[in-house]
Amino acid sequence: MTTYSYNLTLNDGEVSAVKEAMERYQAFCREQLSDGPKSPYWAHLRSLESALPKLFANAKMMSTSSSCWPVKTDPE
């Protein structure tokens, strides 16, 4: 079986939207499976359970607000 690996760069708004969509679809799949397993919901649910934690696994800060830096005070 051929397997692919994907690298994807998302900004904060995009990752928030993707996370929300994945969580909503995860809930929908669970609802569809409430009366027993059926395709494709079981496979999709397993994929979502695997993929959601990966969404933040390689997050890198690209910029920051100056308000995030510690305030330096004189030692006097």
Stockholm file with secondary structure:
# STOCKHOLM 1.0

chainA/1-76         MTTYSYNLTLNDGEVSAVKEAMERYQAFCREQLSDGPKSPYWAHLRSLESALPKLFANAKMMSTSSSCWPVKTDPE
#=GR chainA/1-76 SS CCCCCCCCCCCHHHHHHHHHHHHHHHHHHHHHTTTSCCTTHHHHHHHHHHHGGGGGTTCCCCCCCGGGSCCCCCCC
#=GC SS_cons        CCCCCCCCCCCHHHHHHHHHHHHHHHHHHHHHTTTSCCTTHHHHHHHHHHHGGGGGTTCCCCCCCGGGSCCCCCCC
//
